[in-house]
Amino acid sequence: MKGVSFNGLRSYTDLGLVLYSKTISPPVIRTTTVEIPGRDGNLDITEALTGRVTYEDREIIFAFRIPKPKKEWANVYSKVLNSIHGKKMDIILDDDPDYYYTGRVAVDEFSTNRNLSEIVVKCLVSPKKTYKTGIKQTVAVSGTKAITLKNDGLPVVPDITTDKEMDVTFSGKTYHLSPGKNRVFDILLPQGSTSLTFNGTGNVTVEYKVQSL
């Protein structure tokens, strides 16, 4: 039976809920426009600051039914509230099992009639879903070392961890790395294959997770 998991809690086996329907809203595009006198229409500068489109959070709505006798409905509702209401969780859909959404979960409505009970759960999540398995590449650098990274999803900033000071060159620009974890926001891996060139002596680990809308 297909359902949803909230931080590993299965909607059916752990919470006693049957998924009846779901609605996944697309993330709203953050747009920026400037009104210029004498110009027809506004000037769209949405991508001027970051060079890419950014998004607002998105909403996922689940409607569940309780497949148990009426006398157990209140207990199931309380269990659901205690387990997930108000918590920030990783949410995985059975029909999209390789990715997870991250966001705040809220139990919205509990409605009943003579024969049916329904619980609505609303989740305000990050605009991008994340591939469960991260990508990690470690290399030893002595002098100059180039590595190729593949990204099958949206542009992502990698974590670069080094045990010694060194430099990294990306897209013609060079950045200094300190020992430990570095996140250089100008190093944004686009979709496809990208080369990073390290200069120095030490060990480097590059890590990131593929993201998608």
Residue frames as a rotation matrix with the C-alpha (Angstrom) as fourth column:
MET 1
0.577 0.817 0.000 0.00
0.817 -0.577 0.000 0.00
0.000 0.000 -1.000 0.00
LYS 2
-0.278 -0.720 0.636 1.54
0.694 -0.609 -0.385 3.30
0.665 0.335 0.668 -1.10
GLY 3
0.747 0.491 -0.449 1.84
0.663 -0.506 0.551 6.07
0.043 -0.709 -0.704 1.42
VAL 4
0.504 -0.552 0.664 4.25
-0.245 -0.829 -0.503 8.60
0.828 0.091 -0.553 2.95
SER 5
0.296 -0.430 -0.853 7.02
0.906 0.410 0.107 8.50
0.304 -0.804 0.511 5.52
PHE 6
0.751 -0.066 0.657 7.79
-0.224 -0.961 0.160 11.33
0.621 -0.267 -0.737 7.95
ASN 7
0.018 -0.854 0.520 11.34
-0.980 -0.118 -0.159 10.98
0.197 -0.507 -0.839 9.31
GLY 8
-0.847 -0.404 -0.345 10.99
-0.392 0.914 -0.109 7.24
0.360 0.043 -0.932 8.79
LEU 9
-0.597 0.726 0.340 7.50
-0.159 0.308 -0.938 6.98
-0.786 -0.614 -0.069 10.32
ARG 10
-0.948 0.277 0.159 5.31
0.253 0.349 0.902 5.14
0.195 0.895 -0.401 7.82
SER 11
-0.637 0.745 0.195 1.85
-0.734 -0.664 0.139 6.63
0.233 -0.055 0.971 7.33
TYR 12
0.296 0.815 -0.497 0.13
-0.573 0.568 0.591 3.23
0.764 0.110 0.635 7.37
THR 13
0.184 -0.239 -0.953 2.21
0.423 0.895 -0.142 0.85
0.887 -0.378 0.266 9.47
ASP 14
-0.711 -0.567 -0.415 3.31
0.615 -0.217 -0.758 3.41
0.340 -0.794 0.504 12.11
LEU 15
-0.943 0.332 0.001 0.52
-0.306 -0.869 -0.389 6.00
-0.128 -0.368 0.921 12.14
GLY 16
-0.559 0.761 0.329 -2.45
0.515 0.630 -0.582 3.90
-0.650 -0.156 -0.744 11.04
LEU 17
0.068 0.542 -0.837 -3.37
-0.386 -0.760 -0.524 6.11
-0.920 0.359 0.157 8.08
VAL 18
-0.002 -0.002 1.000 -4.32
0.840 0.543 0.003 5.31
-0.543 0.840 0.001 4.49
LEU 19
-0.746 -0.320 -0.584 -3.28
-0.014 -0.869 0.495 7.91
-0.666 0.377 0.644 1.92
TYR 20
0.195 0.918 0.345 -6.37
0.601 0.166 -0.782 9.07
-0.775 0.360 -0.519 0.04
SER 21
0.776 0.010 0.631 -5.02
0.561 -0.468 -0.683 12.02
0.288 0.884 -0.368 -1.98
LYS 22
0.025 -0.791 -0.611 -2.07
0.720 -0.410 0.560 14.37
-0.694 -0.454 0.559 -2.24
THR 23
0.907 0.172 0.384 -1.40
0.389 -0.691 -0.609 17.76
0.161 0.702 -0.694 -3.79
ILE 24
0.021 -0.959 -0.284 2.15
0.834 -0.140 0.534 18.98
-0.552 -0.248 0.796 -4.50
SER 25
0.919 0.321 -0.228 2.30
0.182 -0.861 -0.476 22.66
-0.349 0.396 -0.850 -5.39
PRO 26
0.334 -0.842 0.425 5.13
0.784 -0.002 -0.621 23.89
0.523 0.540 0.659 -7.61
PRO 27
-0.157 -0.452 -0.878 7.49
0.841 -0.528 0.121 26.38
-0.518 -0.719 0.463 -5.96
VAL 28
0.875 0.484 -0.024 6.65
0.425 -0.790 -0.442 30.01
-0.233 0.377 -0.897 -6.66
ILE 29
0.080 -0.863 0.500 9.32
0.895 -0.158 -0.416 31.81
0.438 0.481 0.760 -8.68
ARG 30
0.270 -0.096 -0.958 10.88
0.605 -0.757 0.246 34.80
-0.749 -0.646 -0.146 -6.91
THR 31
0.185 -0.136 0.973 10.73
0.918 -0.330 -0.221 37.55
0.351 0.934 0.064 -9.48
THR 32
-0.050 -0.240 -0.970 12.19
0.542 -0.822 0.175 41.04
-0.839 -0.516 0.171 -9.31
THR 33
0.126 0.137 0.983 11.17
0.951 -0.300 -0.081 43.78
0.283 0.944 -0.168 -11.70
VAL 34
-0.527 -0.347 -0.776 12.05
0.533 -0.846 0.015 47.45
-0.661 -0.406 0.631 -11.94
GLU 35
0.596 0.758 0.266 9.74
0.744 -0.396 -0.538 50.14
-0.303 0.518 -0.800 -13.29
ILE 36
-0.566 -0.815 -0.125 11.66
0.637 -0.529 0.561 52.45
-0.523 0.238 0.818 -15.63
PRO 37
0.245 0.688 -0.683 9.99
0.023 -0.708 -0.705 55.67
-0.969 0.157 -0.190 -16.77
GLY 38
0.123 -0.117 -0.985 9.59
-0.890 -0.452 -0.057 55.83
-0.439 0.884 -0.160 -20.54
ARG 39
-0.870 -0.445 -0.212 10.00
-0.493 0.797 0.349 52.08
0.014 0.408 -0.913 -20.95
ASP 40
0.145 0.919 -0.366 7.18
-0.796 0.328 0.508 49.79
0.587 0.218 0.779 -22.03
GLY 41
0.744 0.200 -0.637 6.66
0.133 0.891 0.434 47.25
0.655 -0.407 0.637 -19.27
ASN 42
0.805 -0.472 0.359 8.97
-0.508 -0.234 0.829 46.56
-0.307 -0.850 -0.428 -16.35
LEU 43
0.083 -0.864 -0.497 12.57
-0.770 0.261 -0.582 45.40
0.633 0.431 -0.644 -16.55
ASP 44
0.961 0.258 -0.096 12.88
-0.165 0.820 0.548 41.83
0.220 -0.511 0.831 -15.32
ILE 45
0.038 -0.989 0.146 16.08
-0.778 -0.120 -0.616 41.48
0.627 -0.090 -0.774 -13.25
THR 46
0.867 0.438 0.238 15.11
-0.488 0.648 0.585 38.20
0.102 -0.623 0.775 -11.57
GLU 47
0.823 -0.565 -0.068 18.41
0.562 0.825 -0.051 36.50
0.085 0.004 0.996 -12.45
ALA 48
0.600 -0.608 0.520 20.66
-0.140 -0.720 -0.680 39.57
0.788 0.335 -0.517 -12.16
LEU 49
0.494 -0.396 0.774 21.82
-0.867 -0.287 0.407 38.98
0.061 -0.872 -0.485 -8.57
THR 50
0.221 -0.349 0.911 22.48
-0.468 0.781 0.413 35.22
-0.856 -0.518 0.009 -8.51
GLY 51
-0.602 -0.433 -0.671 22.55
-0.784 0.159 0.601 34.36
-0.153 0.887 -0.435 -12.21
ARG 52
-0.873 0.365 -0.323 19.73
0.236 0.897 0.374 31.87
0.426 0.250 -0.869 -11.70
VAL 53
-0.007 0.953 0.304 16.08
-0.385 -0.283 0.879 31.66
0.923 -0.111 0.368 -10.74
THR 54
-0.981 -0.191 0.026 15.29
-0.092 0.346 -0.934 31.27
0.169 -0.919 -0.357 -7.04
TYR 55
-0.267 0.919 -0.291 12.06
0.122 0.332 0.935 29.97
0.956 0.214 -0.201 -5.51
GLU 56
-0.135 0.379 0.916 9.76
-0.949 -0.315 -0.009 30.30
0.285 -0.870 0.402 -2.53
ASP 57
-0.833 -0.040 0.552 8.90
-0.311 0.858 -0.408 27.34
-0.458 -0.512 -0.727 -0.31
ARG 58
-0.533 0.669 -0.519 6.21
-0.509 0.237 0.828 24.99
0.676 0.705 0.214 -1.61
GLU 59
-0.258 0.559 0.788 3.26
-0.897 0.165 -0.410 23.22
-0.359 -0.812 0.459 -0.02
ILE 60
-0.755 0.129 -0.643 2.35
-0.190 0.895 0.403 19.54
0.628 0.427 -0.651 0.01
ILE 61
-0.236 0.769 0.594 -1.11
-0.965 -0.112 -0.238 18.53
-0.116 -0.629 0.769 1.24
PHE 62
-0.893 -0.019 -0.450 -1.98
-0.090 0.986 0.138 14.95
0.441 0.164 -0.883 2.18
ALA 63
0.038 0.919 0.392 -5.47
-0.978 -0.047 0.205 13.64
0.207 -0.391 0.897 2.90
PHE 64
-0.888 -0.359 -0.285 -5.52
-0.271 0.913 -0.305 10.45
0.370 -0.193 -0.909 4.95
ARG 65
0.291 0.955 0.046 -8.33
-0.677 0.172 0.716 8.19
0.676 -0.240 0.697 6.10
ILE 66
-0.518 -0.399 0.757 -8.40
-0.842 0.392 -0.370 6.03
-0.149 -0.829 -0.539 9.22
PRO 67
-0.165 0.452 -0.877 -9.23
-0.566 0.685 0.459 2.42
0.808 0.572 0.143 8.32
LYS 68
-0.916 -0.162 -0.367 -10.22
0.205 0.596 -0.776 1.47
0.344 -0.787 -0.513 11.85
PRO 69
-0.061 0.950 -0.307 -13.44
0.919 0.174 0.354 1.27
0.390 -0.261 -0.883 13.91
LYS 70
0.354 0.311 0.882 -14.95
0.165 -0.949 0.268 4.57
0.920 0.051 -0.387 14.97
LYS 71
0.985 0.074 -0.158 -14.02
0.164 -0.080 0.983 4.03
0.060 -0.994 -0.091 18.61
GLU 72
0.279 -0.958 -0.069 -10.32
0.845 0.211 0.491 4.19
-0.456 -0.195 0.868 17.65
TRP 73
0.465 -0.075 0.882 -10.46
0.697 -0.583 -0.417 7.37
0.546 0.809 -0.219 15.57
ALA 74
0.935 -0.069 0.349 -9.68
-0.233 -0.860 0.455 9.75
0.269 -0.506 -0.819 18.42
ASN 75
0.648 -0.732 0.211 -6.67
0.091 0.348 0.933 7.70
-0.757 -0.585 0.292 19.53
VAL 76
0.215 -0.553 0.805 -5.27
0.964 0.253 -0.084 7.62
-0.157 0.794 0.588 16.00
TYR 77
0.674 0.097 0.733 -5.73
0.353 -0.913 -0.204 11.38
0.649 0.396 -0.649 15.68
SER 78
0.918 -0.347 0.190 -3.86
-0.344 -0.463 0.817 11.99
-0.195 -0.816 -0.544 18.95
LYS 79
0.435 -0.788 0.436 -1.07
0.503 0.614 0.608 9.66
-0.747 -0.045 0.664 17.86
VAL 80
0.319 -0.270 0.909 -0.66
0.898 -0.221 -0.381 11.55
0.304 0.937 0.172 14.59
LEU 81
0.854 0.034 0.519 -0.56
-0.068 -0.982 0.177 14.89
0.516 -0.187 -0.836 16.41
ASN 82
0.813 -0.546 0.203 2.00
-0.232 0.017 0.973 13.66
-0.534 -0.838 -0.113 18.91
SER 83
0.380 -0.673 0.634 4.17
0.661 0.677 0.322 12.11
-0.646 0.297 0.703 16.20
ILE 84
-0.263 -0.504 0.823 4.39
0.964 -0.171 0.203 14.74
0.038 0.846 0.531 13.47
HIS 85
0.680 0.649 0.343 2.47
0.662 -0.744 0.096 17.95
0.317 0.162 -0.935 14.25
GLY 86
0.973 -0.226 -0.038 4.71
-0.200 -0.918 0.342 21.03
-0.112 -0.325 -0.939 14.25
LYS 87
0.376 -0.885 0.275 7.91
0.143 0.349 0.926 19.13
-0.915 -0.309 0.257 13.53
LYS 88
0.327 -0.409 -0.852 10.50
-0.919 -0.347 -0.186 19.71
-0.219 0.844 -0.489 10.83
MET 89
0.267 -0.070 0.961 10.85
-0.117 0.988 0.104 16.42
-0.957 -0.140 0.255 9.00
ASP 90
-0.779 -0.429 -0.457 12.13
-0.555 0.134 0.821 14.65
-0.291 0.893 -0.342 5.91
ILE 91
0.192 0.959 0.210 9.16
-0.489 0.279 -0.827 13.52
-0.851 0.056 0.522 3.82
ILE 92
-0.863 -0.476 -0.168 9.39
-0.407 0.459 0.790 10.67
-0.299 0.750 -0.590 1.33
LEU 93
0.225 0.950 -0.215 6.58
-0.892 0.112 -0.437 9.62
-0.392 0.290 0.873 -1.00
ASP 94
0.061 -0.168 0.984 6.32
-0.013 0.985 0.170 5.96
-0.998 -0.024 0.058 -1.92
ASP 95
0.733 0.253 0.631 5.78
0.587 0.235 -0.775 6.86
-0.344 0.939 0.024 -5.57
ASP 96
0.708 -0.637 0.305 8.96
-0.202 -0.596 -0.777 9.03
0.676 0.489 -0.551 -5.58
PRO 97
0.960 -0.120 -0.253 11.20
0.279 0.469 0.838 7.00
0.018 -0.875 0.484 -3.26
ASP 98
0.178 -0.978 0.111 14.62
0.924 0.127 -0.360 8.27
0.338 0.167 0.926 -4.37
TYR 99
-0.484 -0.299 0.823 14.00
0.161 -0.954 -0.252 11.85
0.860 0.010 0.510 -3.22
TYR 100
-0.123 0.491 -0.863 12.95
0.992 0.053 -0.111 13.55
-0.009 -0.870 -0.493 0.00
TYR 101
0.187 0.260 0.947 11.36
0.178 -0.957 0.228 16.91
0.966 0.126 -0.225 0.81
THR 102
-0.540 -0.372 -0.755 12.32
0.810 0.013 -0.586 18.77
0.228 -0.928 0.295 4.00
GLY 103
-0.534 0.363 0.763 9.97
-0.165 -0.930 0.328 21.08
0.829 0.049 0.557 5.86
ARG 104
-0.876 0.270 0.400 7.51
-0.447 -0.143 -0.883 21.78
-0.182 -0.952 0.246 8.66
VAL 105
-0.696 0.643 -0.320 4.60
0.339 0.687 0.642 19.39
0.633 0.338 -0.697 9.09
ALA 106
-0.813 0.512 0.278 1.20
-0.553 -0.527 -0.645 20.54
-0.184 -0.678 0.712 10.41
VAL 107
-0.718 0.691 0.083 -1.90
0.696 0.717 0.045 18.44
-0.029 0.090 -0.996 11.05
ASP 108
-0.948 0.251 0.195 -4.59
-0.169 -0.918 0.359 20.70
0.269 0.308 0.913 9.64
GLU 109
-0.153 0.978 0.145 -8.03
-0.959 -0.183 0.218 19.09
0.240 -0.105 0.965 9.89
PHE 110
-0.996 0.047 0.081 -9.70
0.024 0.965 -0.260 16.09
-0.090 -0.257 -0.962 11.46
SER 111
-0.365 0.914 -0.179 -13.18
-0.931 -0.361 0.052 15.53
-0.017 0.186 0.982 10.02
THR 112
-0.953 0.124 0.276 -15.63
0.079 0.982 -0.169 12.68
-0.292 -0.139 -0.946 10.51
ASN 113
-0.245 0.959 -0.140 -19.04
-0.907 -0.176 0.381 11.55
0.341 0.221 0.914 9.41
ARG 114
0.617 0.599 0.511 -21.01
-0.762 0.618 0.194 8.41
-0.200 -0.509 0.837 10.14
ASN 115
0.973 -0.128 0.192 -18.72
0.170 0.960 -0.223 6.08
-0.156 0.250 0.956 8.21
LEU 116
0.416 -0.845 0.336 -15.48
0.678 0.041 -0.734 7.92
0.606 0.533 0.590 7.42
SER 117
0.776 -0.300 -0.555 -12.76
0.250 -0.661 0.707 9.88
-0.579 -0.688 -0.437 9.18
GLU 118
0.583 -0.572 0.578 -10.19
0.631 -0.129 -0.765 12.03
0.512 0.810 0.286 7.42
ILE 119
0.512 -0.541 -0.667 -7.01
0.427 -0.514 0.744 13.75
-0.745 -0.666 -0.033 8.58
VAL 120
0.857 -0.251 0.451 -5.44
0.317 -0.432 -0.844 16.47
0.407 0.866 -0.291 6.43
VAL 121
0.396 -0.823 -0.407 -1.71
0.615 -0.091 0.783 17.11
-0.682 -0.561 0.470 6.81
LYS 122
0.969 -0.102 0.225 -0.07
0.099 -0.674 -0.732 20.21
0.227 0.731 -0.643 5.33
CYS 123
0.350 -0.926 -0.140 3.69
0.779 0.205 0.593 20.44
-0.520 -0.316 0.793 4.84
LEU 124
0.963 -0.192 -0.190 5.55
-0.257 -0.868 -0.425 23.66
-0.084 0.458 -0.885 4.05
VAL 125
0.579 -0.740 0.342 8.76
0.588 0.670 0.453 22.39
-0.564 -0.061 0.823 2.48
SER 126
-0.259 -0.780 -0.569 11.87
-0.123 -0.558 0.821 23.68
-0.958 0.283 0.048 0.76
PRO 127
0.361 0.503 -0.785 11.36
-0.783 -0.294 -0.548 24.37
-0.506 0.813 0.288 -2.96
LYS 128
-0.036 -0.479 -0.877 13.70
-0.854 0.471 -0.223 21.59
0.520 0.741 -0.426 -4.05
LYS 129
0.936 0.209 0.284 13.55
-0.320 0.841 0.436 17.88
-0.147 -0.499 0.854 -3.34
THR 130
0.092 -0.994 0.056 16.85
-0.987 -0.083 0.138 16.15
-0.133 -0.068 -0.989 -2.64
TYR 131
0.390 -0.077 -0.917 18.22
-0.385 0.891 -0.239 12.85
0.836 0.447 0.318 -3.92
LYS 132
0.974 0.137 0.179 18.70
-0.215 0.322 0.922 10.53
0.069 -0.937 0.343 -0.95
THR 133
0.572 -0.817 0.074 22.19
0.760 0.562 0.325 9.38
-0.307 -0.130 0.943 -1.91
GLY 134
0.773 -0.333 -0.540 24.82
-0.294 -0.942 0.160 12.10
-0.562 0.035 -0.826 -1.87
ILE 135
0.798 -0.597 0.087 27.84
0.313 0.286 -0.905 12.35
0.515 0.750 0.415 -4.15
LYS 136
0.802 -0.595 0.054 31.27
-0.305 -0.331 0.893 12.29
-0.513 -0.733 -0.447 -2.53
GLN 137
0.784 -0.618 0.059 34.68
0.351 0.362 -0.864 12.38
0.512 0.698 0.501 -4.20
THR 138
0.811 -0.580 -0.076 38.03
-0.138 -0.317 0.938 12.39
-0.569 -0.750 -0.337 -2.38
VAL 139
0.768 -0.622 0.151 41.40
0.338 0.193 -0.921 13.07
0.544 0.759 0.359 -4.01
ALA 140
0.400 -0.762 -0.510 44.98
0.648 -0.159 0.745 13.57
-0.649 -0.628 0.430 -2.90
VAL 141
0.964 -0.053 0.260 46.51
0.145 -0.716 -0.683 16.78
0.222 0.696 -0.683 -4.23
SER 142
0.274 -0.929 -0.250 50.22
0.533 -0.069 0.843 17.31
-0.800 -0.365 0.476 -4.75
GLY 143
-0.891 -0.454 0.011 50.77
0.283 -0.536 0.795 20.30
-0.355 0.712 0.606 -6.98
THR 144
-0.512 0.744 -0.429 47.82
-0.832 -0.553 0.033 20.63
-0.213 0.374 0.903 -9.34
LYS 145
-0.909 0.297 0.291 44.91
0.306 0.952 -0.018 18.20
-0.282 0.073 -0.957 -9.53
ALA 146
-0.609 0.751 -0.257 41.73
-0.784 -0.519 0.342 18.50
0.124 0.409 0.904 -11.62
ILE 147
-0.819 0.447 0.360 38.58
0.284 0.861 -0.422 16.52
-0.499 -0.243 -0.832 -10.91
THR 148
-0.772 0.633 -0.054 35.34
-0.309 -0.300 0.903 16.25
0.555 0.714 0.427 -12.87
LEU 149
-0.805 0.581 0.120 32.01
0.010 0.216 -0.976 16.36
-0.593 -0.785 -0.180 -11.04
LYS 150
-0.796 0.600 0.087 28.69
0.209 0.138 0.968 15.33
0.569 0.788 -0.235 -12.53
ASN 151
-0.778 0.619 -0.105 25.42
-0.137 -0.331 -0.934 16.92
-0.613 -0.712 0.343 -11.48
ASP 152
-0.797 0.527 0.294 22.19
0.559 0.462 0.688 15.50
0.227 0.713 -0.663 -12.88
GLY 153
0.131 0.915 -0.382 19.97
0.985 -0.163 -0.053 18.04
-0.111 -0.370 -0.923 -11.14
LEU 154
0.896 0.263 0.359 19.65
0.295 -0.955 -0.038 21.76
0.332 0.140 -0.933 -10.44
PRO 155
0.068 -0.915 0.397 22.71
-0.084 -0.401 -0.912 23.96
0.994 0.029 -0.104 -9.73
VAL 156
0.912 0.199 -0.358 24.14
0.296 0.285 0.912 23.17
0.283 -0.938 0.201 -6.30
VAL 157
0.366 -0.800 0.476 26.91
-0.780 -0.542 -0.311 24.55
0.507 -0.258 -0.822 -4.05
PRO 158
0.463 -0.223 -0.858 29.22
0.261 0.959 -0.108 21.72
0.847 -0.174 0.503 -2.91
ASP 159
0.904 -0.336 0.264 30.95
-0.349 -0.223 0.910 21.31
-0.247 -0.915 -0.319 0.46
ILE 160
0.522 -0.816 -0.248 34.73
-0.022 0.277 -0.961 21.18
0.853 0.507 0.127 0.01
THR 161
0.954 -0.206 0.217 36.74
-0.210 0.055 0.976 19.79
-0.213 -0.977 0.009 2.92
THR 162
0.459 -0.874 -0.158 40.54
-0.088 0.133 -0.987 19.99
0.884 0.467 -0.016 2.99
ASP 163
0.770 -0.273 -0.576 43.19
0.638 0.328 0.697 19.07
-0.001 -0.905 0.426 5.55
LYS 164
-0.348 -0.876 -0.334 45.58
0.776 -0.469 0.422 21.78
-0.526 -0.112 0.843 4.35
GLU 165
0.223 0.353 -0.909 45.29
-0.187 -0.899 -0.395 25.27
-0.957 0.258 -0.135 2.86
MET 166
-0.635 -0.408 0.655 45.02
0.588 0.295 0.753 25.25
-0.501 0.864 0.053 -0.92
ASP 167
-0.518 0.448 -0.729 43.35
-0.606 -0.793 -0.057 27.00
-0.603 0.412 0.682 -3.84
VAL 168
-0.274 0.500 0.822 40.58
0.637 0.734 -0.234 25.84
-0.720 0.460 -0.519 -6.13
THR 169
-0.832 0.004 -0.555 39.82
-0.385 -0.725 0.571 27.17
-0.400 0.688 0.605 -9.61
PHE 170
-0.281 0.835 0.473 36.29
0.705 0.514 -0.489 27.09
-0.652 0.196 -0.733 -10.97
SER 171
0.596 0.603 0.531 35.10
0.795 -0.348 -0.497 28.66
-0.115 0.718 -0.686 -14.22
GLY 172
0.223 -0.628 0.745 38.30
0.574 -0.533 -0.622 30.69
0.788 0.567 0.242 -14.59
LYS 173
0.378 -0.075 0.923 38.29
-0.590 -0.787 0.178 32.12
0.713 -0.612 -0.342 -11.03
THR 174
-0.292 -0.608 -0.738 40.48
0.302 0.674 -0.674 31.00
0.907 -0.420 -0.013 -8.12
TYR 175
0.597 0.545 0.589 39.33
-0.470 -0.358 0.807 30.77
0.651 -0.758 0.042 -4.50
HIS 176
-0.544 -0.822 0.169 41.31
-0.571 0.215 -0.792 30.10
0.615 -0.527 -0.586 -1.33
LEU 177
0.528 0.672 -0.520 40.35
-0.081 0.649 0.756 27.15
0.846 -0.357 0.397 0.87
SER 178
-0.124 -0.507 0.853 41.10
-0.950 -0.188 -0.250 26.89
0.288 -0.841 -0.458 4.59
PRO 179
-0.901 -0.196 -0.388 41.56
-0.091 0.958 -0.271 23.59
0.425 -0.208 -0.881 6.43
GLY 180
-0.662 0.744 0.093 38.17
0.070 0.185 -0.980 22.10
-0.747 -0.642 -0.175 7.30
LYS 181
-0.095 0.743 0.663 34.84
0.928 0.307 -0.211 22.44
-0.361 0.595 -0.718 5.53
ASN 182
-0.819 -0.156 -0.552 34.48
-0.046 -0.941 0.335 25.24
-0.572 0.300 0.764 2.98
ARG 183
0.097 0.832 0.547 31.39
0.883 0.182 -0.433 26.40
-0.459 0.525 -0.717 1.15
VAL 184
-0.811 -0.394 -0.433 32.14
0.108 -0.828 0.550 28.91
-0.576 0.399 0.714 -1.61
PHE 185
0.088 0.995 0.044 28.80
0.256 0.020 -0.967 30.20
-0.963 0.096 -0.253 -2.87
ASP 186
0.192 -0.092 -0.977 30.36
-0.835 -0.538 -0.114 31.34
-0.515 0.838 -0.180 -6.14
ILE 187
-0.883 -0.424 -0.204 31.14
-0.469 0.773 0.426 27.70
-0.023 0.472 -0.881 -6.89
LEU 188
0.036 0.975 0.219 27.76
-0.653 0.189 -0.733 26.62
-0.756 -0.117 0.644 -8.17
LEU 189
-0.822 -0.393 0.413 27.85
-0.023 0.747 0.665 23.32
-0.570 0.537 -0.622 -10.03
PRO 190
-0.231 0.768 -0.597 25.53
-0.947 -0.319 -0.044 23.53
-0.224 0.555 0.801 -13.06
GLN 191
0.670 0.491 0.557 23.72
-0.298 0.865 -0.405 20.59
-0.680 0.106 0.726 -14.58
GLY 192
0.873 -0.398 -0.282 26.17
-0.147 0.335 -0.930 18.35
0.465 0.854 0.234 -16.42
SER 193
0.495 -0.789 -0.365 29.91
0.858 0.510 0.060 17.86
0.139 -0.343 0.929 -15.93
THR 194
0.908 -0.212 0.361 32.08
-0.252 -0.965 0.068 20.48
0.334 -0.152 -0.930 -14.21
SER 195
0.246 -0.906 -0.343 35.82
0.635 0.418 -0.650 20.65
0.732 -0.058 0.678 -13.59
LEU 196
0.976 -0.142 0.164 37.43
-0.217 -0.643 0.734 21.87
0.001 -0.752 -0.659 -10.36
THR 197
0.367 -0.920 -0.138 41.21
0.319 0.264 -0.910 22.35
0.874 0.290 0.390 -10.27
PHE 198
0.989 -0.065 -0.132 43.00
0.117 -0.187 0.975 22.26
-0.088 -0.980 -0.178 -6.91
ASN 199
0.328 -0.927 0.182 46.46
0.036 -0.180 -0.983 23.65
0.944 0.329 -0.026 -6.27
GLY 200
0.276 -0.292 0.916 48.46
-0.938 -0.290 0.191 22.76
0.210 -0.911 -0.354 -3.17
THR 201
-0.604 -0.458 -0.652 49.29
-0.256 0.887 -0.385 19.68
0.755 -0.065 -0.653 -1.11
GLY 202
-0.732 0.391 0.557 46.76
-0.563 0.112 -0.819 17.72
-0.383 -0.913 0.138 0.91
ASN 203
-0.820 0.535 0.203 43.54
0.570 0.797 0.202 15.74
-0.054 0.281 -0.958 0.75
VAL 204
-0.779 0.603 -0.172 40.29
-0.618 -0.785 0.047 17.15
-0.106 0.143 0.984 -0.61
THR 205
-0.699 0.672 0.243 36.74
0.651 0.739 -0.172 15.82
-0.295 0.038 -0.955 -0.32
VAL 206
-0.851 0.509 -0.133 33.94
-0.515 -0.757 0.402 17.32
0.104 0.410 0.906 -2.40
GLU 207
-0.761 0.648 0.023 30.36
0.593 0.711 -0.379 16.49
-0.262 -0.275 -0.925 -1.36
TYR 208
-0.732 0.640 -0.231 26.92
-0.661 -0.750 0.017 17.53
-0.162 0.166 0.973 -2.63
LYS 209
-0.492 0.671 0.554 23.43
0.373 0.738 -0.562 16.19
-0.786 -0.070 -0.614 -3.13
VAL 210
-0.914 0.230 0.334 21.53
0.293 -0.196 0.936 16.29
0.281 0.953 0.112 -6.40
GLN 211
-0.549 0.757 -0.355 18.37
0.121 -0.348 -0.930 18.41
-0.827 -0.553 0.099 -6.18
SER 212
-0.823 0.384 0.418 15.31
0.480 0.079 0.874 18.67
0.303 0.920 -0.249 -8.38
LEU 213
-0.714 0.671 0.199 12.03
-0.699 -0.702 -0.140 20.57
0.046 -0.239 0.970 -8.49
